[in-house]
Amino acid sequence: MYLDLHTHSVSSDDSRATVEQYVKWVGVLRRRGWQIDGFVLTEHRKFDHDVDYSTLARDNDVLILKGSELDTSHGHFLVYGVTEELTDRVDFSHVGLDAVCLMRAADECGAIAVPAHPGRFGVGLYEYYDGADLSAVRVVERLNGSNRPGEQERAEELIQRHGYAGTGGSDAHLVSAIGTCMTRFDQEVSNEAELVERLKAGGFRAVRLEDTARGGDCDH
Amino acid sequence: MTSPTLYFDDIEIGDDIGPIERAVTHPQALDFIAVWTGDDRPTRFSDRDTAVSEGLAGPIVPGIMTMAFISSLLTEWAPGGKLAMLDVVFRQVVLHDVQHTLSGIVTDKADDRPEIQCDVFLQDPQGTRLIIGKAALELPAKGDL
């Protein structure tokens, strides 16, 4: 199945897309022959335990999961499987979170923290190999739909050097960007806990939208 | 020559808008700034040395001027239409004398009125989106909705 693991709705201050508009655009992509099963909302520096998209998801046959994108000492991190225990332990609004502590806390709370757009200038993990113990990093966001020239190459270099597994996400801030990069999972994912399980177990790879045409599937 | 009117009925979600190419020349920017501010003191918008001293690669186009260009992308694409809303995010600076590409895509059509929603972009020659945003356009309709 194909999931976009990195999207922002208007709940993030720099996005202009509503969740309802994303769902409608998923329908457009499907009618054009692309495969997309759902997406994860990864709002900047926040997590809303109360917001519930289950009706919207069910009515449109789109999986809508929730995560977050946090600012750390080692660049931005995507957090999946957020629990109340994790938000009690970690101040999501803090812009200088210790990345190593975040990864440990996430793991202990049943979540996973994954470096976002690791090749990004300024806020990608690539620039922060400063001696900190980053051995907990196993997965990074390999394909990001908002990458600028040079950033994909840096991400690939990191992945090559450290043997990381790679996800894909659009980093959509506008309606039409959703699904431009996604993650293909060999097994079904139906909720956040299963997403964490799959990311820890392997059996996924980053894809671009054009790779999802039925009958065509390129590896990245 | 007048472009034909674009009707709400003829638009489909996913329709492309543009692209068009635009470069704001240094003299154009100075003319705009003179009208906009009435002030000819050197700023990052008008003067290379001031811009460089602030860490920029060169003088930058005022955000409100780039919004005017994005507006023109939409109104030239849909003659007879009315721009009801334009909301943009300035992600990176826009430099003078660089050929930029403006484009958009229709993302939604209202059910109860002849209004469309679009994503809009201004990107540099390397394909980096410097400005992104959304817009709403009211269009003439052929009949009742």
Interface residues (C-beta under 8 A of the other chain):
Chain A: D14 R16 A17 Q21 K24 W25 V28 R32 S146 R148 P149 H173 L174 V175 S176 A177
Chain B: I13 G14 D87 V89 I105 T107 D108 Q117 D119 Q126 G127 T128 R129 I132 G133 K134
